[in-house]
Amino acid sequence: MKQPPRWKFAVMVWIAIYPTITLVSLLIGDYIKNLPLPLKTLIMTGILVPLMVFVLLPFLGKILGNWLKK
């Protein structure tokens, strides 16, 4: 299968990650705001990476598949 242009893949990742980071920050930001930065980052990435890899990118890949392949 042909890989999409890198810029299109980057746009798809941005479409997934920007609103997800915003939503996760809104939902848990108050609970983790007083934690040390490395721990906050660990918690955020522990939520975001699996969500991106197993849910959002496959979902967006199906929705944007035709655009990615052009």
VENSUL-V205879 format. One record per residue. N is the residue number from 0. RES is the residue in one letter. NEAR is the number of other C-alpha atoms within 10 Angstrom. Layout:
N & RES & NEAR
N & RES & NEAR
//
This chain:
0 & M & 4
1 & K & 6
2 & Q & 8
3 & P & 15
4 & P & 11
5 & R & 10
6 & W & 10
7 & K & 15
8 & F & 16
9 & A & 12
10 & V & 12
11 & M & 17
12 & V & 16
13 & W & 12
14 & I & 14
15 & A & 18
16 & I & 18
17 & Y & 10
18 & P & 11
19 & T & 17
20 & I & 15
21 & T & 11
22 & L & 12
23 & V & 13
24 & S & 15
25 & L & 11
26 & L & 10
27 & I & 13
28 & G & 14
29 & D & 9
30 & Y & 11
31 & I & 15
32 & K & 11
33 & N & 10
34 & L & 10
35 & P & 9
36 & L & 11
37 & P & 9
38 & L & 12
39 & K & 17
40 & T & 13
41 & L & 11
42 & I & 13
43 & M & 17
44 & T & 14
45 & G & 11
46 & I & 14
47 & L & 16
48 & V & 13
49 & P & 11
50 & L & 15
51 & M & 18
52 & V & 11
53 & F & 10
54 & V & 12
55 & L & 20
56 & L & 19
57 & P & 13
58 & F & 14
59 & L & 15
60 & G & 15
61 & K & 11
62 & I & 11
63 & L & 15
64 & G & 13
65 & N & 10
66 & W & 10
67 & L & 19
68 & K & 12
69 & K & 8
//
